[in-house]
Amino acid sequence: MDGSARQEALERLDVLVGEWVVEAEFPGLDQPDPPSARSVFEWTLDRRFLVQRTEISLAEAPDSTAIVATDPETGAYTQHYFDSRGVARLYAMSFADGVWRLLREAPDFSPLDFRQRFTGHVSDDGTTIRGTWETSHDDSTTWEHDFTLTYRRSR
């Protein structure tokens, strides 16, 4: 993959850049209003990496930082995830045709007690992303809803 193809892969992520209000819906959490969070996506290191910082005012949910990189040979995305609990994970990521996907099916910095996947759909005008996290405890045969996130662009 040449430098221009890698740059094109990174440019596809421009729709994420900015500040977002994130509404989280956790099943079984007894709250009258869904908790909200703030998430900021920004380029760093000469637009080679996309950084996402998320803060949420809910004790049960961690603040997090994620760094998205592209493989220089294939252009595939990898998201490096870190959170306030001390969790560090790697997700295979794709972003195409308005669909953002994250997938963790292999052990990385932590044991693989369960598999995870996220699917988010970007609205045509780029101002909303509706996404769902799912987990699997049986080698990806059965996926269960974990929680829902809705990103609304604020800047």
Backbone bond lengths (Angstrom), bond angles and torsions (degrees), N, CA, C in turn:
res aa  C-N    CA-C-N  psi(-1)  N-CA   C-N-CA  omega(-1)  CA-C   N-CA-C  phi
1 M - - - 1.450 - - 1.524 107.47 -
2 D 1.317 116.84 125.63 1.462 119.11 179.89 1.524 110.64 -83.19
3 G 1.333 115.81 171.41 1.454 121.12 -176.81 1.511 113.57 -58.93
4 S 1.345 117.77 -35.80 1.468 119.23 -178.48 1.528 111.33 -70.03
5 A 1.332 118.20 -36.32 1.464 120.79 178.49 1.534 110.05 -67.73
6 R 1.331 116.22 -39.15 1.476 119.01 176.89 1.524 109.84 -63.71
7 Q 1.340 115.90 -41.77 1.464 119.69 179.84 1.528 110.74 -63.65
8 E 1.327 117.58 -38.88 1.469 120.81 177.09 1.526 110.98 -62.18
9 A 1.334 116.91 -39.95 1.466 120.44 178.54 1.525 109.94 -62.64
10 L 1.329 116.96 -42.38 1.462 120.22 178.61 1.529 111.28 -67.91
11 E 1.320 118.02 -38.91 1.468 121.11 -179.30 1.528 112.24 -62.85
12 R 1.329 117.76 -27.75 1.468 119.92 177.12 1.528 111.46 -61.26
13 L 1.330 116.34 -22.69 1.466 120.81 -178.84 1.523 112.76 -84.90
14 D 1.337 118.22 -3.42 1.469 121.20 -179.43 1.523 112.40 -55.70
15 V 1.324 118.21 -30.20 1.466 121.12 -179.53 1.525 111.62 -61.57
16 L 1.333 117.62 -22.55 1.458 121.27 179.99 1.528 112.74 -83.42
17 V 1.321 117.30 -22.46 1.464 121.29 -173.18 1.523 110.64 -64.17
18 G 1.328 115.57 130.87 1.450 121.98 179.29 1.515 110.58 136.59
19 E 1.323 114.89 -168.40 1.456 121.70 -179.18 1.523 109.14 -109.11
20 W 1.329 115.74 138.56 1.448 122.71 -176.08 1.525 110.56 -131.02
21 V 1.321 117.01 143.64 1.455 122.83 165.77 1.520 105.30 -93.04
22 V 1.317 116.17 131.06 1.462 120.64 -176.31 1.523 108.87 -117.02
23 E 1.312 115.48 124.53 1.464 121.70 175.36 1.520 107.96 -100.05
24 A 1.317 115.88 125.81 1.461 121.46 -178.98 1.516 109.61 -109.93
25 E 1.319 115.84 133.04 1.464 121.30 176.80 1.523 108.14 -118.49
26 F 1.347 115.07 108.03 1.452 121.41 -179.55 1.519 109.46 -102.79
27 P 1.329 118.87 118.98 1.459 120.24 177.90 1.528 110.48 -58.91
28 G 1.313 116.17 138.41 1.447 121.16 177.07 1.512 115.33 82.20
29 L 1.334 117.69 -6.53 1.454 120.15 177.74 1.523 108.25 -85.70
30 D 1.313 115.75 117.48 1.459 120.46 -174.94 1.531 110.38 -85.29
31 Q 1.339 116.10 88.05 1.461 121.97 176.22 1.518 108.14 -137.78
32 P 1.335 117.03 137.29 1.468 119.58 -178.16 1.533 112.87 -64.21
33 D 1.323 117.24 -35.10 1.465 121.53 178.56 1.518 108.64 -120.11
34 P 1.323 117.27 141.82 1.464 118.28 176.68 1.527 109.49 -61.86
35 P 1.346 117.04 139.66 1.458 118.77 177.31 1.522 110.05 -64.41
36 S 1.318 116.27 148.04 1.461 118.63 178.14 1.518 109.29 -114.92
37 A 1.291 113.88 158.21 1.452 122.04 -179.25 1.521 108.63 -137.23
38 R 1.308 114.87 169.15 1.466 121.96 175.88 1.518 106.29 -120.07
39 S 1.324 116.44 131.24 1.456 121.74 178.78 1.526 108.64 -130.81
40 V 1.324 115.59 131.42 1.463 121.39 179.99 1.523 108.39 -121.97
41 F 1.325 115.48 128.65 1.462 122.34 173.77 1.521 107.55 -108.60
42 E 1.332 116.57 131.71 1.468 119.73 177.96 1.521 109.99 -151.38
43 W 1.307 114.66 151.10 1.459 121.40 177.22 1.520 109.65 -77.14
44 T 1.331 116.34 149.61 1.457 121.49 174.22 1.529 109.21 -143.03
45 L 1.324 114.87 163.22 1.460 122.92 177.72 1.533 111.96 51.35
46 D 1.339 113.54 58.86 1.469 121.15 175.63 1.532 112.50 59.90
47 R 1.344 116.00 40.62 1.475 123.50 177.95 1.529 113.54 62.74
48 R 1.311 116.91 27.26 1.467 120.34 177.61 1.530 111.98 -89.19
49 F 1.343 115.97 -22.75 1.465 121.23 -177.90 1.520 109.24 -137.24
50 L 1.338 115.40 146.41 1.459 121.75 174.40 1.524 107.86 -106.82
51 V 1.335 116.14 124.75 1.461 121.53 -178.50 1.528 108.57 -106.36
52 Q 1.323 116.26 135.12 1.461 122.77 174.98 1.525 108.10 -120.00
53 R 1.333 115.43 123.17 1.467 121.02 176.33 1.528 108.13 -116.09
54 T 1.330 116.01 127.71 1.461 120.49 -177.87 1.519 109.88 -127.07
55 E 1.346 114.97 132.46 1.462 121.86 176.09 1.522 107.57 -123.77
56 I 1.348 115.04 134.22 1.456 119.97 179.05 1.526 108.56 -132.75
57 S 1.313 115.74 139.97 1.469 120.30 -177.54 1.525 110.84 -94.95
58 L 1.304 116.12 49.56 1.459 122.25 179.53 1.526 107.41 -133.63
59 A 1.326 117.20 120.52 1.464 121.39 -174.97 1.528 112.39 -58.41
60 E 1.326 117.72 -32.74 1.471 120.93 -177.11 1.526 113.35 -75.64
61 A 1.317 117.90 -11.55 1.468 121.08 -177.12 1.529 109.11 -118.79
62 P 1.331 117.60 137.49 1.463 119.92 -176.80 1.532 113.25 -85.54
63 D 1.332 115.92 151.75 1.459 121.10 164.66 1.527 106.01 -72.99
64 S 1.340 116.80 155.04 1.460 117.96 -176.44 1.524 112.18 -149.64
65 T 1.315 113.72 160.23 1.461 123.14 170.89 1.514 106.62 -131.34
66 A 1.327 116.37 134.15 1.461 121.21 177.09 1.523 108.25 -130.38
67 I 1.322 115.73 143.82 1.459 121.97 178.63 1.518 107.80 -123.50
68 V 1.329 115.97 124.59 1.464 121.45 179.88 1.522 108.41 -102.11
69 A 1.320 115.44 130.55 1.465 122.69 177.97 1.520 108.97 -128.48
70 T 1.315 115.53 160.45 1.463 119.87 174.08 1.519 108.93 -113.25
71 D 1.315 115.24 144.41 1.451 120.68 175.10 1.526 108.09 -72.74
72 P 1.323 118.68 124.35 1.465 119.75 -176.72 1.530 113.57 -63.99
73 E 1.321 117.96 -21.76 1.467 120.88 -178.58 1.526 112.56 -89.39
74 T 1.344 117.01 -39.37 1.464 119.66 -173.46 1.525 114.05 -110.83
75 G 1.330 116.58 -19.87 1.460 119.96 -175.89 1.514 112.98 81.46
76 A 1.349 117.42 0.97 1.464 120.71 178.87 1.528 109.21 -67.69
77 Y 1.330 114.76 144.39 1.459 120.19 178.41 1.518 110.59 -89.53
78 T 1.337 115.49 146.58 1.455 122.80 169.20 1.516 107.26 -130.06
79 Q 1.339 116.05 132.83 1.459 119.89 174.13 1.531 107.83 -104.46
80 H 1.335 115.46 124.98 1.460 123.27 175.58 1.527 105.80 -98.29
81 Y 1.331 117.17 117.53 1.466 122.81 -172.09 1.523 110.35 -112.72
82 F 1.339 116.06 135.83 1.466 122.78 177.11 1.524 107.83 -138.10
83 D 1.361 117.38 141.14 1.468 117.16 177.95 1.516 112.85 -138.23
84 S 1.331 114.56 173.82 1.463 121.96 -173.38 1.527 113.63 -68.50
85 R 1.324 117.89 -7.96 1.473 121.01 173.75 1.523 111.27 -85.31
86 G 1.355 116.37 -8.99 1.456 120.90 -174.50 1.518 112.76 92.85
87 V 1.331 117.43 8.98 1.460 122.26 179.43 1.533 109.58 -77.12
88 A 1.322 116.07 135.79 1.468 122.34 174.18 1.524 107.07 -131.27
89 R 1.352 116.33 127.47 1.466 121.13 -177.37 1.518 110.44 -141.19
90 L 1.327 115.41 159.17 1.460 122.59 173.23 1.519 108.99 -116.25
91 Y 1.326 115.65 133.13 1.461 121.49 177.09 1.519 109.56 -121.18
92 A 1.319 117.12 134.19 1.454 120.68 166.28 1.522 105.57 -71.52
93 M 1.321 116.88 136.02 1.462 120.11 -175.57 1.519 109.77 -129.80
94 S 1.317 114.79 145.73 1.465 120.25 170.10 1.522 107.82 -133.66
95 F 1.316 115.16 154.28 1.461 121.08 178.00 1.517 107.02 -149.75
96 A 1.318 115.76 104.33 1.471 120.30 -177.36 1.521 109.49 -153.99
97 D 1.319 115.42 142.11 1.464 122.24 175.96 1.530 112.79 52.70
98 G 1.344 115.94 38.38 1.455 120.25 177.66 1.506 115.32 76.06
99 V 1.329 117.54 12.08 1.465 120.92 178.82 1.531 108.55 -118.46
100 W 1.327 114.17 124.37 1.465 122.75 -179.67 1.520 107.06 -107.40
101 R 1.336 116.22 122.61 1.465 120.45 -178.88 1.528 110.66 -125.71
102 L 1.328 115.12 140.87 1.458 123.39 172.43 1.517 107.35 -127.30
103 L 1.337 116.96 141.95 1.455 120.65 -177.75 1.523 109.62 -146.00
104 R 1.324 115.49 130.67 1.465 121.53 175.41 1.521 107.63 -126.63
105 E 1.341 115.37 109.43 1.461 120.93 -179.23 1.521 112.99 -129.43
106 A 1.337 117.04 11.57 1.458 120.33 -179.39 1.529 108.98 -139.42
107 P 1.343 117.02 147.84 1.460 118.67 176.31 1.527 109.80 -62.58
108 D 1.303 116.49 149.39 1.461 120.81 178.92 1.518 108.39 -138.58
109 F 1.333 117.92 -109.58 1.462 120.93 177.60 1.520 112.11 -79.11
110 S 1.313 116.14 -12.85 1.458 121.30 179.12 1.521 108.39 -137.17
111 P 1.335 117.06 158.18 1.467 119.57 179.04 1.525 111.36 -59.92
112 L 1.301 115.66 156.11 1.458 121.07 178.55 1.521 108.92 -96.94
113 D 1.342 116.12 81.31 1.461 121.05 178.34 1.524 111.36 -75.13
114 F 1.337 116.30 -25.09 1.455 122.42 177.65 1.527 107.68 -157.76
115 R 1.310 115.42 156.89 1.459 121.16 177.04 1.526 108.42 -93.22
116 Q 1.336 115.90 154.34 1.462 120.90 -179.83 1.521 109.84 -135.35
117 R 1.336 114.47 149.45 1.455 119.15 170.43 1.529 109.12 -149.51
118 F 1.318 113.62 149.48 1.458 122.36 177.77 1.510 107.38 -128.18
119 T 1.327 116.23 137.38 1.454 121.70 172.82 1.513 107.38 -130.90
120 G 1.338 115.56 121.61 1.457 121.55 179.01 1.509 110.45 -123.01
121 H 1.323 116.81 139.93 1.466 122.83 179.71 1.527 108.89 -112.80
122 V 1.329 115.28 121.44 1.461 121.63 179.82 1.523 108.48 -86.04
123 S 1.331 116.02 131.32 1.468 120.11 178.97 1.529 109.68 -65.05
124 D 1.325 116.09 157.61 1.463 121.26 -178.69 1.523 112.65 -56.58
125 D 1.334 117.05 -34.12 1.467 119.65 -179.54 1.534 112.66 -88.74
126 G 1.338 118.25 0.94 1.453 122.29 175.97 1.513 115.56 72.43
127 T 1.333 117.89 16.57 1.463 119.91 -176.54 1.528 113.88 -103.85
128 T 1.321 117.13 -7.57 1.465 121.06 -178.52 1.525 109.62 -141.24
129 I 1.321 115.46 140.30 1.463 121.46 171.89 1.517 106.19 -127.65
130 R 1.311 117.58 122.28 1.462 122.30 176.51 1.521 107.65 -108.01
131 G 1.332 114.84 121.79 1.454 118.04 -174.74 1.508 113.62 -138.99
132 T 1.320 115.03 160.49 1.456 122.84 -178.92 1.522 109.72 -135.17
133 W 1.320 115.25 132.95 1.462 122.00 170.41 1.521 108.19 -95.34
134 E 1.336 115.16 140.48 1.457 121.79 177.17 1.520 109.31 -132.63
135 T 1.323 115.96 156.02 1.464 121.31 177.10 1.523 109.52 -128.15
136 S 1.329 113.71 155.10 1.463 120.55 175.64 1.526 107.96 -135.70
137 H 1.314 115.20 133.08 1.463 121.37 178.28 1.522 111.27 -110.38
138 D 1.341 117.81 9.78 1.463 121.03 -177.10 1.532 111.96 -134.05
139 D 1.317 116.74 50.55 1.469 122.55 176.63 1.523 113.44 58.58
140 S 1.328 117.15 38.12 1.467 124.40 174.69 1.516 114.51 71.56
141 T 1.324 117.68 17.09 1.453 120.04 175.96 1.522 110.41 -76.43
142 T 1.331 115.86 -45.80 1.463 122.02 -178.97 1.518 109.00 -121.68
143 W 1.327 116.22 129.14 1.461 121.36 177.85 1.519 109.15 -110.09
144 E 1.359 115.53 137.33 1.455 121.78 179.54 1.520 109.61 -118.27
145 H 1.318 115.97 141.17 1.468 121.55 176.85 1.524 109.24 -60.41
146 D 1.331 117.02 130.82 1.458 121.74 176.65 1.527 109.76 -103.34
147 F 1.342 116.85 -62.49 1.466 120.78 176.24 1.513 109.83 -161.27
148 T 1.326 115.38 165.43 1.458 122.76 -177.05 1.517 109.80 -114.81
149 L 1.322 116.31 141.15 1.464 122.65 174.46 1.527 109.58 -124.20
150 T 1.317 116.06 136.99 1.462 120.78 171.88 1.520 107.38 -124.09
151 Y 1.309 115.29 118.39 1.466 122.29 177.87 1.515 107.81 -94.85
152 R 1.333 116.65 131.28 1.472 122.46 175.27 1.529 108.17 -125.00
153 R 1.323 114.81 120.47 1.472 119.17 -176.42 1.526 109.81 -62.16
154 S 1.331 115.86 129.76 1.465 119.92 175.82 1.529 111.31 -110.45
155 R 1.319 117.27 -21.12 1.477 122.34 174.97 1.498 110.37 -153.57
